[in-house]
Amino acid sequence: DIAWNHNAQVIATISKASSAMDSRNNVVLTVADTGNRVDSLQHDLNWGRPPASGTSIAFGGKSRYIAVGDNSGAVCLWDLKKRMRVREFFHDGYPSLQVAVDPSDKFIHSLTNEFLSIFNLRDATLSGNISPPSSHLTFTRCHTSPLEVQKTAIGTNDGSILVYDTYRQSDSSTPLLTLDRRHLGKITGLAFSSINSNLLSASSADGSLQFFDIRTGETIQELAKLPSPITSLSMHAGGVNCAVGTASGDAVVFDLRQVEPLAKMQMQDAVTCVQFAPIPKPKREKTTSTTSALSSTPSAILEQKTSASTTPSRITTARTEIMTNSLPRPRETFNSEPSSLLSNNSQQISPPREPQPQSTTKMPIQDYRPSIPRDPSISGASNVRDPSIAGAPENEESKHPADEGAIQLEDVRDIVQDEVENLRDDMEEAMRNLHMDMINQFHQQSQELTAVLSAQAATIERLTEENRRLQEENAALRQ
C-alpha cells in the first residue's frame, strides 16, 4: 500500500514482510522528489504478538502519525516523532483490508470483509462496528468524505455501495444510501470528491468507473470501460482528474469532462495501488520588512513569480511514479449530460481556487521532525505553473501588508497548534507515568498493610485463645 503525507513531500509504503520473514523494515518513508529514504520501521517488532504481514497504511495528524493494519487483525498507530507505537487496536481473526485516519483525526477506520471497525484515537477505545446488511455481502473498500467527515462509503462484493453516517450513535448500521449492484463486479475503489460533497466515484473489477450523486442515488456519468479489472482508484484534489490501476498493469488518467482517457502508462506487473499527491498548503517566504516587500522592483517580482509554483499532480503506483505535469488545470465543471449536479447552480462542482505562489525556499516537513533535504538540481523541474501567467509580472498589490500579515498569522497558528499537540502528548505521558507511580505505591502500601494486619491477626488470635482458657479456669474455680 502507498500513502502520501499531507504536504506531498514524503511517500510511505508498506510491504507484506513481517518481523519473522525479513530483517528489513516493512514500512519505508521516502522523499518524493529525490527518492531518498528518510526513515523506516517494522510495525510488528517487539510487539508481544505473533508476526504479521502489513496490508494497509495511512497518514494522520498532519503526518506526525501513521496507521498500519495487518493480516492478523491488528491496527497500530505510530508516532513518527517519538518512533513508538502510541495506540493499538485489535479485531483478531479478521485481517485488516484497509486502514484510514478520518480527516478530523479523531477516529481510525479499519475495514475487514465482515465489518468496519471505528476506533476512537483519544480514548483508545472501540466506538463501534458496522456490518453488512445481508449475510451474503462482504465489504471490499471504503472511503470517508473529506468535506463531510461523518459520511463513509463502503463497497461490497456484489458491486453495491453503502453510505453510512459513522457519527450517528443510534442505529449506525443502517445506511443512509444504498446503491444496489451498480457494478457487475466487486468494488475495488471508492473516492469522494474534495470539492463537492455529493459526488462519489467508484471502480469495479468489471473494469467500469462510475460517478454518483449521493443525494439522489443517480449515476451521473460512466467513463470508458477498461478491458482489464480495475484494482485501485484515486481522485485528484482538484476535483476533475482521477486515476485507476488495472490488473493488466495499466495506469490510466481520466479527465471527468471527457469520456476517453487523458493519459495511459503500461507497467510490467499488475498495479496494486495508485495515489494522487495531495495539493500542499501554499506557503510563501516570510518577509522581514513589509516596506521592502512593497518597494520590490518589477524585475525582482518577476523573478519570484517565475520561481513560484505548485506541486505537480503525481500518481504513484507500486513501482512507478507518473508525472502528470501536462494535465490541464481544472477550470470548469462536468460538461456531460444528463447531470442533476449541473441543473442546480447552487450544487455545481465548483472549480478549485487558483494556487497561490509558493516560495522557492524549501521548508522542512513541519510535523515529521526529520528534515527532508532537497536536490537543488531538480527543484525547478519538479514544479509546474499555469501557462496562462508565464512571463507575466506579478502585481505589487499581491505584496500587500495585509496578505503578508495573514500568512505570518497562519504560520504562527500552525506553530502554536504543533506545540499544543506536543504539550498534550507530553501531558498524557506524564499522566500515564503518574498513574503508574500511584498504582505501584498503592500496591506497595497494600502489601505493607497486609503484612501488618496479618501480624495483628495472629496476635488477636493468640489473645483470644488465652482469654478462652482463662474463662474456663474461672468457671472451674466457681464450681
N, C-alpha and C positions, 0 to 999 in steps of 0.2 A: 504494500500500500504506500501511497505518497501523500504528503501534506505540505502546504506552503505556510510559512509564518505570516503574521499579519501585515508586514511591510514588504513582502515579496523579495526578501534578501536571502532567506535560508529555506532549503528543502529538507524535510525529514522523510526518511524511507525506513521501512521495516521489512525484514526477511523472515522466512519461516524457521530459521535456525534457532534452536533452544540452547540453553547452557550445557545440556548433555550432548548435543550434536556437534557443536563447533565452539572453539575457544574464542572466536572473534565475536564482537558485539553485534547484535542484530538490529539495533536502532542507530542510524547514522545521520548526522546533521551536516549538510553540505552547503557551501556558499553558491548561490545560483549563478552569479556572473563568472566566477573563476573555476568552479568545480573543486575547490579545496575543501577537505574535511575539517570541520571546526570542533566536532565533539562526537562521541559515540557512547553507547551504554548497552548493557544486557538487561532486558526488562525483568527477567526471572532469576537474576543472580542473587544468591543468599536470601532466598525468599522463604525457605522452610516448606515449600510445596514441590510436588513433582514437576520436573522440567516441562515446559510447554512451548509450542511454536506461536509466534506472533501472527496475528491475522489482520489487524487494523490499527491505524494511528491517526491522531488528530491533535492540533494545537488548541490552546485555550489560554485565557488570562493574558492577552496581549503577548502571546508566545513565551511567557515565562514558564508555563506548564504544558506538559504533553501527556495525552492519554493514550494508553496502549491496551488493546484487547487481545486475548489469545484463545487457542482452541481447547483449553481446559475449563473455560467459563470464568476466567479471572479478568478483572479490569483494574488497572493501576494508573495512578496519576503521579507523574514525576515533576518535581521542582527542579528546573534546569539550573537555577542559580545555586541551590544547595546540593544538587546532584544526588537526590534521595527521593524515595517514594514517600509521598505525603498522604495519599489516600489509597485504600484497597477495597475493592468490592468483588463479590463472588456470586455467580449463579452456576455452581458446579454441575458438570454433566451436560451443559448446553454451550457449545462453542460460540464465541462472540464473532458474528459475521461482520459487523460494522460498529465502530465506536465513534462518538462525536460529542464535543462540548457545545452546548447550546449557546447562541450568540450573547445571551445575558451572563454567561459564565457562572450560572447558578446550578446547573444540572449536567450530568453525564448521561447520554443515551447509549445503551448497549443493545444491539439487535441480535436476536437469535431466531432460529426457524420457528420457535414455539411462542415467543413473546418479545416485547420491547421493555427492557428494564430502565427505569428512570431513577438515578441516584442523586441525592442531594449532596453537593460538594461541601457546603458549610457544616452541615450536621453529620456528614459521613454516614447517612442512613439511606435505606431504600424507600423512595417516595411512592413507588407503585409499579405494577406491571400491566401492560396492555397485551391482550391475547387476541388471536384471530376470531372473528365472529362465528366461524364454522370450523368443524373438526377437520375437514379435508383441505383447508387452506394452511399454507406456511408462509412466513414472512421471508422476503428476499433482500429488499433495500429500503432505506428510509432517508428522509431529509427534512430539516427544520427550516422554516421560513426565516430569512434574516430580517424581515420587516415586521412580522407578527410572530414573535418567538414562541408563542403558546401553540402554534399550529405546526404539526408534524405529519408529513405524508409517508405512508408505508405501502410498498409494493408487495404483491403476492405471487405465488407460483402459477396461478391461472390467468395472469395478465390483468388483475384488478388492482385498483388503487384506493386506499382508505386514508382519509384525512381526519386526524384526531386533534382535540384540544387537550394537550397534556397538562395544562394548569388547572383544569376543572377537577375539583375534589371529588364530586359525586358522579358515579356512573361514567368514569373516564374511558371505559371500554366500548362505549357506543360512539361510532364515528360520526363526525359532523357531515361528511360527504362520502359516498361510495360510488366510484366509477367502475362499474361491473364489467369485467372482461373486455376492456377497451383494446387489449393486445391479444394476439394469438399465442404468444409465448410468455414465459415468466418475465417479471420486471427486473431489469438489470441496472437501471439508473433512474434517479429522481432528482429534480433541481427546481427550487422556487426561483422566480426572478428577483433580482435585487433592486429593481426599480418599480415593480408592480406586484403588490401582494396577492393579486388574484390569478397570476399567471404561473402555471406549473407545467414543467416539461417532464417527459417520461420516455425511456428507451426500453426495448424488449429484446429477448432472444430471437424473435422472429425478424429482426432487422429493421423494425419500424421506429420512428421518432415522432412523437405527437406532442401537441401543446393544448392545455385545457384551461378553461375559465372555472375556477373552483366555486364561484358564486352560483353559477347556473349548471355546472357539470357538462357543458357543451365542449366539443372538440373544436378548437379554433383553427388549427392547421396541422397537417401531416406532411412532413418533408419526404424527400425521395427515399424509398425503401431500399436498404442495402442488401446485397445478396448474401452477406455473412451475418451471423448473430452479433448483436452489439453487446459488448462486455462492460462498457463504462461510459458515463456521461458527465460532462461538466458544462456549466453555464458561465459565461463571462460576466464580470460585474457590471460591464457597460449595458447589458440587457438585451443585445440583439445578436450576439455571436454565441455559438455553442459548439462543442467538440465531442466526438464519440470515438471510442476504440472498438475494434472488432476482433473476432476470433481468428480471422484470416490474416491479421497483422496490419490492418489499415487504420490510420489515424485521420479522421475526416473533420474538417471545419465547415460549419454552415453559417450563413447569414439568414436570420429568421425572416428577412424581407424577400428572400429568394428560395425557390424550391430546390434548385440544383446546388451541389456542394461548392463551397468557396475555395477550398484547398484540400489537398489529399497527399498523404505520405505513406509509403509502404515499409513496414518493419519486417524483420526476419522471422520473428515469433509472434504469437498472439499478444495483443495489447491487454494487459491486466488492469491498468489504471491510467486515467487521463485526467489532468487537473490544470485549469487555467490559473495563472498567477493572479492574486488579488490586486486591486488598484491601491497602491500605497497612499497614505495620507500625505498631501503635498506639504513640503517643508521648504522654507526659504531661509537664506543665510541671515542671521541677525546682524543689524547694523549698529555700530557703536554710537553713531550720531545721526539723528534724523536730518539735521542740516546737510550733512554730507550726502545723504541719500537723495535729498531733493535737488542738490546742486550738481548731480552727476551729469556729465556731458552726454549728448545723444550717442556718441560713438561708444562710450562705456556702457550705456544702457543696451545698445545693440549687441555688444559682446556678451552681456549677461543673458540677453534673450536667446542668442544663438546657442549658448551652452545649456540653457534650461531645457528640461524635457520631462516627460513622464515615463514611468516604467512600461516597457512594451508588453503587449499581451503575449503570454507564453503558455504553451501546452507542454506539460511534462508527462511522458509515458514511462513505462517501466525501464526503458533503456535509452530513450532518445528525447531530447528537448527540441520542440519545433518552435522556431521564432516566427511569429505571425506579424511582423512589423508592417507588412503590406495590407493588413486588414483595414478597411475604411472605418473612420470614426463614426460611431452611431449618432446620426443627427435626425432620424425620423422614426416614426412608428411602423408597425406592420402595414404592408400595402395589400396583403392578401385578403380576399373576401370569401365567405362572409365572416364577420368577427363582431361579436357583441361588444368587445372592448373598444372597437372603433366607432360604434354608433353613438356612444355616450362620451362626449368630450371630457367629462369630469373623470372618466375611468380609463382614459387612454394611457398607453405606456409612455410615460414622459421620457424624453431623451435625457441622457445623463449630462451633467454640467461639464463645461469645458474644463480640462485640468488646468490648475494654476501653475505658474512657473516654479521650478524647483531648483534649489541652489546646486551648483556643481560640487560644493563641499560635501563630501560623503560623511554621513553621520553613522556612528555605530548603532547596532540594534539596541533600542532603548531597554527592552525588558529581558533580552537574553544577554547576560552580562559579558561573556567573552567578546572582545572587539573583533569585527569582521574586516580583514584587510581588503582593499580594493586594488584591482590591477589598473594602473593609470593608462596602460596601452589600450584597454577596451572600455574605458569609462565613457568615452563619447560614443563608441559604436553600440553600446548596449542600450542606448536611449533613442527614442523617436520623438518627433514633434509634428504638429499639424502642418501640412504643406501649405495651407492657406495663409499662414503667417510667416512663411520663410522669407528672410531678408527684410522683414518689416520691423522698424524700430519700435520699441515699447514706449507707450505714453508715459510721460513723467508723472501723470496723475496716479499711475499704479503704485508709485512710491509714496503715496500719501501717508502722513504720520499716523493716521487712524488705522491704516492697514498694518503698518509695522507694529503698532501697539497691540492690535488684535492677535497678530502672530506671536508676539512675545508673551501675551497673556495666555495663549493656547499652550505654548511651551511650558510656561510656569505651571499651568493646570496639570499637564502631563507629569511633570516632575513631582508635584505635590501628590498626585494620585499614586505614583510609584512609591514614594516614601511612605504614604499612608498604608499601602499594601504591605510594604516591608515591615512597618511598625506593627501592623496587625498580625503578621506571621510571627514576629518576634514575641509579641504578647501571648499568642496562642502557645508557642513553645515554652515560654516562661510559665504559663498557667499549667501546662501539662507537667512540667518539672515540679512545680509547687504541689500539684495533686499527688504525684508520685512520692514526694518527700513526706507529705501528710499521711499517705497510706502506709509508708514504711514506719513512720513514727507511731501511728496508731497500732500497727502490728506489734512493734516492739513493746509499747506500753501494755498492750493486751497480754503479751507473753509474761511481762513482769507482774501484772495484776493476777494472772492465772497462777504463777508461782507463789505469790503472797497468799492468795486465797486458799491454795492447796495446803500451805503450811498452817494457816489458821484453821482450816477444816480438820486437819489431823489433831491440832491442839484441842479444839472443841470436842472432837470425838473422844479424846482421852479424858477430858474433864467430865464428859457425860457418863463415861463408864465408871469413873471414880465416884461420881455422885450417886450412881445407881447402887454401888457396893455400900456406900455409907448409909443409904436409905435402908438397905437390907439389914445392916448391923443394928441401926436404931430400932427397926421393927423387932429384931430378935431380943434386944435388951428390954423392951417394953413387956415382952411376954415373960 
